[in-house]
């Protein structure tokens, strides 16, 4: 899964980008009430474990 696809899933789940760092964006999930990092490079492929961690922290899995 590409980073751009993950961001689309997060936006559909009501998550939003809160701030940006050098290599990551920090997103916030109103479901889990947590901030979590998402890589900035949209064309980059996410590893399976990274994608699962992001979805878990967002409360979408």
C-alpha positions as CSV (number, residue, x, y, z in Angstrom):
1,X,0.0,0.0,0.0
2,X,1.3,3.4,-0.9
3,X,1.4,6.3,1.6
4,X,-1.1,8.2,-0.4
5,X,-3.6,5.3,-0.2
6,X,-3.1,5.1,3.6
7,X,-3.8,8.9,3.9
8,X,-7.0,8.4,2.0
9,X,-8.1,5.7,4.4
10,X,-7.2,7.9,7.4
11,X,-9.2,10.8,6.0
12,X,-12.2,8.6,5.4
13,X,-11.9,7.5,9.0
14,X,-12.1,11.2,10.2
15,X,-8.4,11.4,11.0
16,X,-6.5,14.6,10.1
17,X,-2.9,15.8,9.8
18,X,-2.0,17.9,12.8
19,X,1.5,19.0,12.1
20,X,4.6,18.1,9.9
21,X,8.1,17.1,10.8
22,X,11.1,16.5,8.6
23,X,10.3,13.0,7.5
24,X,6.8,12.4,8.9
25,X,3.4,14.0,9.3
26,X,1.7,13.7,12.7
27,X,-1.9,12.7,12.4
28,X,-4.6,12.7,15.0
29,X,-7.5,10.3,15.4
30,X,-10.6,11.4,17.2
31,X,-11.5,7.7,17.5
32,X,-8.4,6.6,19.5
33,X,-7.6,10.2,20.7
34,X,-3.9,9.6,19.8
35,X,-1.3,11.3,17.6
36,X,0.7,9.0,15.3
37,X,3.3,9.4,12.6
38,X,2.7,8.8,8.9
39,X,5.6,9.0,6.4
40,X,5.5,12.2,4.2
41,X,6.5,10.6,0.8
42,X,3.2,9.7,-1.0
43,X,4.7,7.5,-3.6
44,X,6.6,5.3,-1.0
45,X,5.4,1.8,-0.4
46,X,4.5,1.1,3.3
47,X,5.7,-2.1,4.8
48,X,2.9,-4.4,6.0
49,X,3.8,-3.9,9.7
50,X,3.9,-0.2,9.3
51,X,0.5,0.0,7.7
52,X,-1.0,-2.2,10.4
53,X,0.5,-0.1,13.1
54,X,-0.8,3.1,11.6
55,X,-4.3,1.6,11.3
56,X,-4.2,0.3,14.9
57,X,-3.1,3.6,16.3
58,X,-5.8,5.4,14.4
59,X,-8.4,3.0,15.8
60,X,-9.4,1.8,12.4
61,X,-8.4,-1.8,12.8
